[in-house]
Amino acid sequence: MFRVLRNLFIAAVVSAVATGLIRLFWKLIGGGALPLHGWIALSLGVLGTVALAWVLMGLAFKSSREGWDDRVDNTLDPGRDDADRS
C-alpha cells in the first residue's frame, strides 16, 4: 500500500512540475492569462498523461518479468520463415 501511495505522490509531483514548466513556457512566448478552468484542464491533462504512461510501462515491465512475451505461439505467423519455426 505504501508503494502505491508513494508512486501516486511521485506522479503528482511530476504533473505539478510539468504544469509549472508549461506555464513558464506560455509566459515566455507571450501567451495571455489562463483562467481557472484552463488550469484545471491543463493539470488534469498532464496528470492523466503521466498516469497513463506510468500504468502502461508498469504493464510492460510486469509482462516481461513474468514471461508472458515468451509464451506467445508464433507458429502460424505468416511473416516467419520455415527455418525460424524450429
Secondary structure, 3 states (H helix, E strand, C coil): CHHHHHHHHHHHHHHHHHHHHHHHHHHHCCCCCCCHHHHHHHHHHHHHHHHHHHHHHHHHHHHHHHCCCCCCCCCCCCCCCHHHHC
